[in-house]
Structures are given as structure tokens and as C-alpha cells.
């Protein structure tokens, strides 16, 4: 092959006067070139360039060698000497200066794999857009220090990962996390994201407008976002991560391993974790997805009636304040029977002992005095959870069916030791919950390809709760003995079904849905001071309450799209038939029916592919939550005696909203802003009284109650130069309420403002840096008082890549709280040294709470109260550990 | 509980390490050369009236003097069809506006494309008369030099790099002393730019799935094919349906509307005046 080059002289005069002599001198040259390697084997497809200079600014001729490593170059030149270079992608470039005469040239090339590597890494592409799917290439977006895939996911523009592992894309929780296209873990995906090594994943696919069920594809519009982890081929048969730490105070330990077995037809993930290092495991395996909206609406809320002791600190990472001994084991198996049918089995065992110390001062202000509660507490909560699930899914182009059978047993043992306004109070809470649920979803097509979706849910629930408080409380009411005992037993059967159908009519998309559910439930409560309830066996100290609640919701959603406009109407009719029977008091027996009309409308305008704005209106009429539909006393927490209304509380709420969003994937810029203005009116007003011992008593008065306010939130997320991620959010809200406190009527105005800035830089240089700063301002106003509190927190991490194998990480968390009375500032510092002897292993030496701080403080104000809390911290800790990828 | 950690850690180290490997088909080409995968981002206006340029990825797989250039989505669809039937989800996920594939062996290419339900094939000798320019600039981290060529009724400016001495490029372009990193036509209607270059252990350098068998494929030449493609792409929706069902007894009745539900207007739109194909030299014939 030969190609000739002709150069064009720009100035005709120059050609005329000076060109002719050169043309006269120019000569035809032929070069016969042979290219071989060091063992004289011909090299095909090498490139030869003839140029006038070493820099090859002007190429005179070029050609490629044939399969025998030979070629001939013929050209004309007036030069005396020439530069000839020979290149091949996997050999070192050779350059020679030759006389400008016809001749044979032999090139012997040396192999150079390094040169090849250098060339290949230059062009990097972070993501690929394929329709509604954006594939992020893990090797290109991951930082040197990223170990699990969760850390890489958090670098994707628009994605935020909550502390419990929930992944949100543009503020919305993802609907599925697939591994190689299979949804093994469903809502418990944090097992995978925190267990799969970043190095094992090729691509992370962000799938927008995602439909999980194949029958919906092309038939149903979806706003869901799902992620898929495409695992690299050539992984071990079993692969995953393991981590271990051991240290002082003796014996501080952590051990974690997540082995995965992924084949085409079988997937299995096991997760074994244990630690006493301040890392809570209680949320492991818990669902992080919202699930089917209709099925959720049918299901029973399994809340406890008696609050468990609080073991959660705020505004600071767990590892600084949580004293724990946690163990968790999960196993999830997916068996693919064929391309469309699969079975999933999940097992979960969780055992945790969590503790925290807290000293708080809460001041309540009324029109005549200030009432202060001082409480020093040491709370311990032991939880044991066992969960077994069996799921069966048939996901076909024309049919979808899923059945989910779950059995859950949760046992809690809580101890709260308190010094409340100088009195020592010991509170023990035990509860055991058993919950069995079977739910099914079926999708089919009828009437010429319209999708009909049906669901069925059946639940059995039992919860036994016991609270014992020493010494006895509320003695005016209950008598004076050693102990206050509160028992509560709930037994419930709940069954529900729904059907929805999507169809098109008058150029609009319609969705009609009908839900029906029936709950029958018994609550038995008893509160007494002394060995038994013989003194207070009557209502309202003892209650035996039956509830039958029939609920239907009929809604008709219609979507009209015209040009760039989208109008969505979602009115619904809610019917409730409630029958209650208090065995011990006929005054609380009633049978009432309610029919509510709840309109809901949204209008949106799409300016272009990036900007979307809109407005919405929603009116909701709702009833007292089923869990609060009983009238006997209940000691919600040891210092809060509660009595719900002896009537049904109807709440009417109106919400007016405007929203704006901007989404530019290519430039990784996302902006979101929402403003909601709301007003509520309910039939009851809550009245709280506080006595000198710091005990609260709450009851409902049949006086209409009004509240109103607004909430504004905005968020900006931007990724700059591929690896600097910037998230900024700001919020403002106002909430005006009415309440009775110590028999005085109080109108409260609560204003809250917050800003958060998050920035992460890691450009593969010698350092990486991340910062998260949050500022909150609360102002609570009544007609006779005003209290405000401010709070600033900063969380910073600096990574210094000291060599290709070593890294030093410095971490700092700083919190500052300000009230009119006092200011507090606490700074916690940690440091780790990492050494990476191989790609699969790194070793770690960590020092936590270097300055051995003992407490940290936070503040919060709400309505007519302001509180300052001081939490105990874990002592200084030194650990040595490893992370291993297998 | 602390003592539970010890067996946990031991378990970690006992986990298996059996590798599995995917089998690879055999390809043709020079044995000593390595495989390279080059991904181009194509930015183009399929219609002169398009407000925005369309962006799609295309793969160039090569080894020595053998290569295949194919749209990313269609390559994926072909791969799937080696194992199973395409599903709706696959088609929407791997949609591509164009469907052609170009196989090169030395300087001869074989071009495959679908028109309606039919698959066409033609062969073409390529000998671009490149004019080397004197400009250089850095594109995607490579020092590139420019060169010019006329092909298919358009004038193209290519940017190639001596840093990657591979004689290859996107679409039908090759013949420069380095890989073509970027090439743009003078009307800025078509542009291909490298976004990723990788070496691979093995690649299949042929189109892996054909709608029609070798003997049933329509053999044609570039000029006739371009004329046919231009005519087909110029048809209204109704005309295309009729054309695709021309050999069947009755036409299939397909109801298809635009997003506003306007059936008639959408079905009858003709694109002949706005069509902006990559090769336009058939128009003078």
C-alpha cells in the first residue's frame, strides 16, 4: 500500500520565483522497507512515516507493512536527508535519519508492552448512555481507596446513600438493585452493596423509567429508578469481602464476611457480621424499598404501643457513641427455574445489645413559669430478630405473579436507668412480636392488551409488651407501691385485596383502582402500681378493646399529555366502617361509617429535556391511626402517661405545592426545588401536663385544632471534572400549631432553616478530601416566649496517598450547638494508616477518638420546649485490622 | 459474642477460588496481532431539521487488517440473539437508529444493513485519497494531526494520532498512519470521536447475527443500496408498512400515533426533504 502526499504552496509568487529551481532539483525516491522483530519474525501492520524533521511536523509519505513485514514507499522530494520512523502498537518506535536516495531499509523492532499500556489508559469514559439507562464504568469512576461497591455508587452524580444504606437517585429511593440482572436481595440490598468488592464490578447501570415486571414494558409508564451491578467475568466461584479488626479497650473486635456465589441460574449471598466497635447491625437486611403502593396501603402497621428505650445518638457517627455487641447473619438464595420463573429464600438472624448514655435538660415554657426536666439516663436495648421468607416470581411478557410468605419474630428487652429531677427511676420494657404475612401480586392483560393488576395480603399479628418501672409513678392516680407495671397485648388479623386496571380513553391514560381491607384486632392493656391490678382493674386503667375496621379506597387516576404539558388527576373515595367494643366500658362502643372524597391534582410542564416545573393540590381526610383507637391509659414511656380520645379523630389537610427540577446527565448537574404550603384541621387538641417530678400526662380534648405552615427544600448536585462531587441543599419551614400545656392554651410558631454542603474530591492524585457541613437554625415562638437554638456540624476526611501502597486517613467530626444559655463545641478526631501489600488485601491501623473526649452536646427546640442533650462517647480506641477481597 | 469472630474469620479464608472462563469463538485475521476495541461517540443529525444532534455509541473491533464497525446497541442485540430471542426490553435498552455493520479485510469492506424486513450486503474497495493537513491538537489526551478526504458526497476532516499506530477509524474511514480519533463532516452533520480504547483477549470480528442467511441476503452495490435506503427512509410510516408487507396477501393494520395522539399526521409524514444520511452522493443520480 502506498499513499502520496502533495503539499500546496500558499503563495503563487513564491512558487513562481523559487519553486522552479526546487522542482528541477526534486528526485523520485523509492524505499524498500522490511520490518522484523528481535527474532527476525516479520511484523505486519507497522506504520512507516517519512518526514522532513525528527519532530515529524511535515509528513512526506507514509505506508503500512504487509503480512510479510514489507512494503515499498515511492515519493518525490528535494531534500538531502530524510527522517524515517517505524511504529507498531506493541513495539518501541524506531526513528532513523537517511540520505534522500532510493534504498532498502531494515528495521528490527523491540517489543514494548509498557508503551502499549500507556497508550491505552489515556482515554477514559466514565459512563455510557443507552436510552434511559446510564452505565457507569466502575474502573473509571472509583477512587483508589474505594473498597466496597457502595463507595463507588456514592460517586455517581445524583446518587445519595443514607446511613442505613438506602440509595436515592435525585431524592427518590431506588426500586430495585439487581446483580447481573437478578433481584436477589430485594429491599435488603445493602447486604450486597456493603459486601461486594468494588474491584469485582464492571458497570453500574442506572436504569431510569424502570419497569421490573416485563408485562409493563411498553405498556406502563414508570418513574422508578433501579440499579444493576454487572459483575466482571472471571470472578472466583465464591467471591466477596472480609474484614477483621481487633484492639483495645480489650477486647474490641469486628469480623465481617460476605461471600457471594453467582451463576446464571443460582445466586446466593451470605452475610456474617459481628462487632462491638460501635457499628449497629440492627438494620441489616431490612427493606429499603417502598414496595407496591397498594399492597402497602392494605397492610397492618406493626408498631409497639410501649416505646422501647432510646439507644440512638444524633448528629454524630455511631462509632463514636454506640456501645454495642452486635451479631447478624443473613442468607439469601435465588434459584432461576427458567428465563421467567424464580424462587427466593431469605433467612435472617439478628442479635444486638446496644447502649447509650444521655444527660438531657428540657425546659417547657408556659405563660406563668418554666418547667424543667433533667434526666440522666443509661439505656440498654437487646434485640433478637429471626426472619424467614419464601418468594416465588413468574415474570413473563404477558403475565406476572409474585407470592411472598414472611414470618418474623422480634424480641426486645430494654432497660432504662434514669435520674429524673433527682429521683432514681428504673424502667424495664420487654416485648415479643410474631408476624406472619402472605402477599401476592398478579398482573395480566385483558380487553385488548390492558394491564390488570391484583393483590392479596393476609396477616396474623401478635405482640406482647410489658413495662415495669421502679419506684412507682403517677401515684396520685395509681396508688403508691414499689413498681408501676404496664402490660399490653395486641392480636390482629388483617386481610386485604386490590385491583387496578390501566387503559386509554379520550387520548388519556387512566388507572382505576379499588382497595378493600378488613382488620379485626384486640388490645388488652393494664396499668397498675403494686403486685397486681386488683386496685386498678377497672377502665380506663385496664382495657379490653376490640376493633373491626373495614376500609375501601376507590381511585381513578387520569393522565393527560398535550404538547409539553402533563396533567394528572388522582381523586379517590375512601370509605371506613369502624366498629369498636370496649368490653370494660360501654361508653367507648360505637359503630361509625365515614365516606371521604380526597381530590389530588398535579400539573407539570416540560420546558425541554432538562427543565420540568409544576404545581399540585392535594386534600386528605383521614382518621385516627388504628393503633391509637383505644381509650384506656397507656404508659408510652416511663415518664409519659397517655390516653387517646374516646372518639375518632378526623383530620382534614390541604396541601398546595410547586416544584422545579433540572436534570443534565451529560454535565452531571441536578437541581431540585419544592415548596409546599399546608393547613390541617382535626377534631381534637392534645393537652399535656407536666408535674414537678418531670412526669408528663397527655390526653386529648374534644376541641378543634388547627395547624398550618410551609416547607421549602432545594438540592443541587454537581460533579465537576469527573471526580469532584458537590451536593448542596437548603431548607426552610414553618409550622404553626395549637396545644394545651398545663391547662394553658398555647399557639406555637416553629421556624426551621437548614443548609447542607457536601463535597468530595479524589482525582487520583496524592490526596482525597471530603467535607459535609450542616447548619440548622430553630426558632420556637409562643405568645409569651421565644427560644432559639443553632447547630453546626462538620465532618471531614482527608486521605493522603503517601505511596502506591500506603495511605493515611485523617477524620474529624466537629459539632457546635448554641442556645441563649450556653454554647458547646466538641471535636472528635480519628486517624488510620492503610497498607496495601497486594490488590486483594489491605491492612489497617486505626485510632478512634484520639483526644479521648467523654461527651458531646446537641440542642433542639420545638413548640414551647428547648432541650440540650449530652451523650456519652466511647473511650479512645486503637484497632488493627484487614480488608480482604476473595 | 467476641469469640464468634474467630470461626468467622477462618471461614473467610477457606472460601473457594475456582475460576470459570467464557468460551470464545475463533476469528479470522493476523495471528500475532492483538485485539483492540475502540468505542466512538457518534454525534449526528439524522434530519436536517433536527433541533439537537443525536448521540450514539459505535464499536470498532479490530486485529491487524481485519475489523468490524458496528453500532453499540445493534452489536448487543446481535450478541443476545446468539443465545435467545430478543425481548421488548432488549430492543428498548439497545435501540439504535442505524443498523448497519461494516466488516473490513485489508482494503475491502463488506457492508450489511436492513431495509424493512430485508437484509442487504455489498462489497466495496476502499482507497481514500487523504490530504494531510498541517494542524495538530490534543483530543482525548492524544496528540492528533489533521487530514482531509471526500467520500460519499461529503467532505471530511479527520484527526489521527501517531501515538496509536493502527490503520483504522470509524465507519469506512482508514488509511492514515495512526488511529482516527475524531472525524467530522464539513456540515457538522456527522461526527465520530473516540471515548474508549482497550485491548482485549479476544473479539469476534464479524457480524454475529444476520436477519437472513448468506444465500438469501440481497447482494447489491453501494450506489444502488444508497438509493434504495434513501427512498425507504423518505417514506411515510404508512408507505413503509406497505413496502415491508409488499409480498404478503394483506397488509398488517398497525395503529401508531405520535405522543399527542395524532394518528393521521404522523403516519403520512414524508422525510425526503429533511433526510440527512451519512452518504449523499446517490442524490445526483
Interface residues (C-beta under 8 A of the other chain):
Chain A: X1 X3 X5 X6 X41 X43 X44 X45 X46 X47 X49 X56 X57 X58 X59 X62 X64 X67 X87 X88 X89 X90 X93 X116 X119 X120 X122 X123 X124 X125 X128 X129 X130 X131 X132 X133 X214 X217 X218 X233 X234 X236 X237 X238 X240 X242 X244 X251 X253 X254 X255 X256 X257 X259 X272 X274 X276 X325 X327 X339 X351 X397 X507 X561 X562 X563 X884 X886
Chain B: X1 X2 X4 X5 X8 X9 X11 X12 X13 X15 X16 X17 X18 X19 X20 X21 X22 X30 X32 X33 X34 X36 X39 X55 X57 X64 X65 X72 X73 X84 X87 X88 X89 X92 X93 X94 X95 X107 X129 X130 X131 X132 X134 X140 X141 X142 X145 X162 X163 X164 X165 X166 X167 X175 X176 X177 X178 X194 X195 X196 X197 X198 X199 X259 X260 X261
